């Protein structure tokens, strides 16, 4: 089965508060000084907690680049839980604030794919099945919460969402095409597809959950249609990973898509090489390509400061995969 959340691993490059990529979201419509003065003059009629929570969303946007460009994997990982709790508290005050909501969705997906699933991989390699199962269950809970939040905000955009989802792939596709028509809409769809896809990946034992994969792919595809370059082409890259890991796989399509992303990103988004090694090279049985791609990731310098953390995660995975190459190519252990 496809490993959807691995394709989204690059999403972990965005830190706890700003994974939404605010530049692609609707412009902040802040109060002018005059309007703020009027508002403050009548505080008895205002909910100051909601005002403060809404204002905090703008601060998140301003802070985003600083954490996107951070270099310390462990430091950012330790900050995620507190950030998730903070965002949950803020969302309780302003439950329909999309900036805060999408930040929370992305925090769950980013922490799960970048840190919890990282530990799942280690546990699997070490044959610690109890630990791996525990971590998968923990990630599944986070992804389920993220998907429920995604549905809430999609529903806020258009009340026809629930009927479209129940109607199946074709109905959902029609609804997406009618409701989401702006380039800026790519963000909410990417995070919705990411949360559902990650949930599917961690819930493979539940056939009802796995059956939702075509829905996740449709949501992702619409995001890519609206803005294929969004977040260094992570959506397009994920489509290549899926093509390589689905049953039956389409390796020609996978290679074409991944080569395209490598070219258009100038090979600076190291997640592409890492995922191409893990899913394309492994699935076609090419250990040389596997090693070449991963070594390229390890040897690359600070080639994309805007996604420094994401590239640090890619290097971390690349070093592990090279050290465990027999795990992926059993013939090399003979």
C-alpha positions in Angstrom: 0.0 0.0 0.0 1.2 3.6 -0.5 2.9 5.4 2.3 1.2 8.7 2.0 2.6 10.4 5.1 6.1 9.7 4.0 5.5 11.7 0.9 4.4 14.5 3.2 7.5 14.3 5.4 8.7 17.5 4.0 5.8 19.2 5.7 7.7 18.8 8.9 10.0 21.6 7.7 7.4 24.0 8.9 7.6 24.5 12.6 4.8 24.3 15.2 3.2 27.6 14.7 3.4 28.3 11.0 3.2 25.2 8.9 0.4 26.8 6.9 2.8 28.9 4.7 1.0 32.2 5.4 2.2 33.8 2.2 -0.2 31.5 0.3 -3.2 32.2 2.6 -5.7 35.0 2.4 -4.2 38.4 3.3 -4.6 39.5 6.9 -7.2 42.2 7.2 -6.0 44.0 10.3 -7.8 46.8 12.1 -6.6 50.3 11.2 -5.5 52.5 14.1 -8.7 54.5 14.0 -10.9 51.4 14.1 -8.9 49.9 16.9 -9.4 53.1 18.9 -13.1 52.8 18.4 -13.0 49.2 19.4 -11.0 49.9 22.5 -13.4 52.6 23.6 -16.2 50.0 23.8 -14.5 47.1 25.4 -17.6 46.3 27.5 -19.2 45.1 24.3 -16.2 43.1 23.0 -14.7 39.7 23.7 -11.1 40.7 24.5 -10.0 37.1 24.6 -11.2 36.5 21.0 -9.6 39.8 19.9 -6.3 38.7 21.4 -6.5 35.2 19.9 -7.3 36.6 16.5 -4.4 39.0 16.8 -2.0 36.2 17.7 -2.6 34.6 14.3 -0.9 37.6 12.6 2.1 37.1 15.0 2.4 33.5 13.9 2.7 34.6 10.3 5.5 37.1 11.1 7.4 34.4 13.0 7.1 31.8 10.4 10.4 32.3 8.4 12.5 32.1 11.6 11.5 28.6 12.4 11.3 27.4 8.8 15.0 28.3 8.6 16.0 26.7 11.8 18.7 24.1 11.8 18.3 22.1 15.0 16.0 19.1 14.5 15.9 18.1 18.2 15.2 21.6 19.4 12.3 22.1 17.1 10.9 18.6 17.9 10.9 19.4 21.6 8.9 22.6 20.9 6.1 20.9 19.0 4.0 19.5 21.9 3.8 22.8 23.7 2.9 24.6 20.5 0.2 22.1 19.8 -1.3 22.6 23.2 -1.1 26.4 22.8 -2.8 26.2 19.4 -5.6 24.0 20.8 -6.2 26.6 23.5 -6.4 29.4 21.1 -8.7 27.5 18.8 -11.1 27.0 21.7 -11.4 30.7 21.9 -11.7 31.4 18.1 -12.8 28.0 16.7 -13.3 29.4 13.2 -10.0 31.2 12.8 -8.6 29.5 9.7 -5.0 30.7 10.2 -4.8 29.2 13.7 -6.7 26.1 12.6 -4.5 25.3 9.7 -1.4 26.0 11.9 -2.7 23.3 14.3 -3.4 20.8 11.5 0.1 21.3 10.2 1.6 21.0 13.6 0.0 17.6 14.1 1.0 16.4 10.7 4.5 17.9 10.9 5.2 16.5 14.4 3.8 13.1 13.5 5.7 12.7 10.2 8.9 14.4 11.1 9.4 13.1 14.7 7.0 10.3 15.7 7.3 8.3 12.5 11.0 8.8 12.6 10.9 6.8 15.9 8.6 4.3 14.2 11.3 3.7 11.6 14.0 3.1 14.2 11.7 0.8 16.1 10.9 -1.2 13.0 14.6 -1.6 12.0 15.4 -2.7 15.6 12.5 -5.2 15.6 10.9 -3.4 18.6 7.4 -4.2 17.5 5.7 -3.1 20.7 7.3 0.3 20.6 6.5 0.7 16.9 2.8 -0.2 17.4 2.6 2.3 20.3 4.1 5.1 18.3 1.9 4.3 15.3 -1.2 4.5 17.5 -0.1 7.8 18.9 0.5 9.2 15.4 -2.9 7.9 14.3 -4.7 9.8 17.1 -2.9 13.0 16.0 -3.7 12.6 12.3 -7.3 11.8 13.1 -7.6 15.1 15.1 -5.9 16.9 12.1 -8.4 15.4 9.7 -11.4 16.4 11.9 -10.1 19.9 12.0 -9.6 19.9 8.2 -13.2 18.9 7.7 -14.3 21.7 9.9 -12.5 24.3 7.9 -13.5 22.9 4.6 -17.0 22.9 5.8 -16.6 26.6 6.8 -15.5 27.4 3.2 -18.6 25.7 1.8 -21.5 23.9 3.6 -21.7 21.4 0.7 -18.5 19.6 1.8 -20.1 16.8 3.8 -22.4 15.8 0.9 -19.5 16.0 -1.5 -17.4 13.7 0.7 -20.2 11.2 1.1 -20.8 11.2 -2.6 -17.4 9.7 -3.4 -14.5 10.6 -5.6 -16.3 12.1 -8.6 -18.7 14.2 -6.4 -15.8 15.4 -4.3 -13.8 16.3 -7.4 -16.7 18.3 -8.8 -17.1 20.1 -5.5 -13.4 20.9 -5.2 -13.3 22.3 -8.7 -16.3 24.6 -8.1 -15.3 25.8 -4.6 -11.5 26.1 -4.8 -10.5 28.2 -7.8 -7.8 30.5 -6.4 -4.1 29.8 -6.2 -4.2 30.7 -2.5 -6.6 27.8 -1.9 -3.8 25.3 -2.5 -2.7 25.6 1.2 -5.9 24.4 2.8 -6.2 21.6 0.4 -2.6 20.5 0.8 -3.0 20.3 4.6 -6.4 18.5 4.3 -4.9 16.0 2.0 -1.9 15.6 4.2 -3.9 15.0 7.3 -6.2 12.4 5.6 -3.3 10.7 3.9 -1.2 10.5 7.1 -4.2 9.0 8.9 -4.6 6.4 6.2 -0.9 5.5 6.4 -1.1 4.9 10.2 -4.5 3.1 10.0 -3.7 0.4 7.4 -5.3 -2.3 9.6 -8.7 -0.6 9.1 -10.1 -1.2 5.6 -12.6 1.6 6.0 -9.8 4.0 6.6 -7.7 2.7 3.7 -10.7 3.1 1.5 -10.4 6.8 1.9 -7.1 6.9 -0.1 -8.8 8.0 -3.4 -10.4 10.9 -1.6 -7.0 12.1 -0.2 -5.5 11.8 -3.7 -8.3 13.9 -5.2 -7.8 16.7 -2.6 -4.0 16.6 -3.1 -4.4 16.7 -6.9 -6.6 19.8 -6.7 -4.0 21.6 -4.5 -1.3 20.8 -7.1 -3.5 22.0 -9.9 -4.0 25.3 -8.2 -0.4 25.9 -7.3 2.1 23.2 -8.3 5.1 25.1 -6.9 3.5 25.5 -3.4 6.0 24.7 -0.7 8.8 23.7 -3.1 6.5 21.4 -5.0 5.8 19.1 -2.1 2.4 18.2 -3.4 3.7 17.2 -6.8 6.5 15.2 -5.2 4.0 13.3 -3.1 2.1 12.4 -6.3 5.4 10.8 -7.6 5.9 8.9 -4.3 2.3 7.6 -4.5 2.8 6.5 -8.1 5.8 4.4 -7.0 4.3 2.9 -4.0 0.7 2.1 -5.0 -0.5 -1.3 -6.2 0.1 -1.7 -9.0 2.9 0.9 -9.1 3.4 3.1 -12.1 7.2 3.5 -12.1 7.4 5.3 -15.3 5.0 8.0 -14.0 6.8 8.1 -10.7 10.2 8.7 -12.4 8.8 11.4 -14.7 7.2 13.3 -11.8 10.2 13.1 -9.5 12.6 14.1 -12.2 10.4 17.0 -13.0 10.4 18.1 -9.4 14.2 17.7 -9.1 14.7 19.9 -12.2 12.2 22.6 -11.2 13.5 22.8 -7.6 17.1 22.8 -8.9 17.7 19.7 -6.6 17.6 22.0 -3.6 14.6 20.4 -1.9 16.5 17.4 -0.5 13.4 15.7 0.5 12.8 14.8 -3.2 16.1 12.9 -3.5 15.5 11.2 -0.1 12.0 10.1 -1.1 13.1 9.1 -4.6 15.7 6.8 -3.1 13.3 5.3 -0.5 10.4 4.7 -2.8 11.5 4.7 -6.4 15.1 3.2 -6.2 14.0 0.6 -3.7 10.9 -0.4 -5.7 12.9 -0.9 -8.9 15.7 -2.7 -7.1 18.5 -0.2 -7.9 20.9 0.0 -4.9 23.3 2.2 -6.9 20.7 4.9 -7.6 19.6 4.5 -3.9 23.1 5.2 -2.7 23.8 8.0 -5.2 20.7 9.9 -4.3 21.2 9.6 -0.5 24.9 10.5 -0.7 23.8 13.6 -2.7 21.5 14.6 0.2 24.3 14.0 2.8 26.9 16.0 0.8 24.6 18.9 0.0 25.3 22.1 1.9 22.9 24.7 3.0 21.3 24.8 -0.5 17.8 26.0 0.5 17.8 28.3 3.6 14.1 28.7 3.3 13.6 25.0 4.1 16.7 24.4 6.2 14.9 22.3 8.8 13.3 20.1 6.1 16.6 19.5 4.5 18.1 18.6 7.9 15.4 16.0 8.3 16.2 14.7 4.8 19.9 14.3 5.8 19.0 12.5 9.0 16.9 10.0 7.1 19.5 9.6 4.3 22.2 8.8 6.8 20.0 6.1 8.4 19.0 4.6 5.1 22.6 4.3 3.9 23.6 2.7 7.2 20.8 0.2 6.9 21.0 -0.5 3.1 20.6 -4.3 3.7 17.2 -3.6 5.2 16.0 -2.3 1.8 18.1 -4.6 -0.5 18.2 -8.0 1.1 20.5 -9.4 -1.6 23.3 -7.1 -0.3 23.3 -8.9 3.0 24.2 -12.3 1.5 
